[in-house]
Amino acid sequence: MEPTVARRCHALFGGSLLLLTIGIGYCVVVGTCLADFLVVIAGLVLGWIALFYCVGSGSFWG
């Protein structure tokens, strides 16, 4: 995998994990989950985009 693609993959997965951590952590600490539902959904969507991007850009496909 090229270095720029690897950096982009790490940034996408990192952003996804950050959004999920903020959304779920706020739900656990504060107790209101409805407001952070969109943050969790955004984290999941970003994670799927990262997965497809990284798998599609991998050098192991030949």
RAHUKA-V535981 format. One record per residue. N is the residue number from 1. RES is the residue in one small letter. PHI is phi in whole degrees, -180 to 180 (999 if undefined). Layout:
n=N res=RES phi=PHI
n=N res=RES phi=PHI
This chain:
n=1 res=m phi=999
n=2 res=e phi=-68
n=3 res=p phi=-60
n=4 res=t phi=-69
n=5 res=v phi=-67
n=6 res=a phi=-64
n=7 res=r phi=-64
n=8 res=r phi=-66
n=9 res=c phi=-63
n=10 res=h phi=-63
n=11 res=a phi=-67
n=12 res=l phi=-66
n=13 res=f phi=-66
n=14 res=g phi=-64
n=15 res=g phi=-64
n=16 res=s phi=-63
n=17 res=l phi=-65
n=18 res=l phi=-64
n=19 res=l phi=-63
n=20 res=l phi=-66
n=21 res=t phi=-65
n=22 res=i phi=-65
n=23 res=g phi=-64
n=24 res=i phi=-73
n=25 res=g phi=-64
n=26 res=y phi=-65
n=27 res=c phi=-63
n=28 res=v phi=-73
n=29 res=v phi=-75
n=30 res=v phi=-87
n=31 res=g phi=100
n=32 res=t phi=-105
n=33 res=c phi=-100
n=34 res=l phi=-66
n=35 res=a phi=-68
n=36 res=d phi=-99
n=37 res=f phi=-62
n=38 res=l phi=-68
n=39 res=v phi=-68
n=40 res=v phi=-66
n=41 res=i phi=-62
n=42 res=a phi=-63
n=43 res=g phi=-65
n=44 res=l phi=-67
n=45 res=v phi=-64
n=46 res=l phi=-63
n=47 res=g phi=-64
n=48 res=w phi=-67
n=49 res=i phi=-62
n=50 res=a phi=-62
n=51 res=l phi=-62
n=52 res=f phi=-65
n=53 res=y phi=-65
n=54 res=c phi=-70
n=55 res=v phi=-69
n=56 res=g phi=-70
n=57 res=s phi=-96
n=58 res=g phi=-67
n=59 res=s phi=-84
n=60 res=f phi=-82
n=61 res=w phi=-80
n=62 res=g phi=103
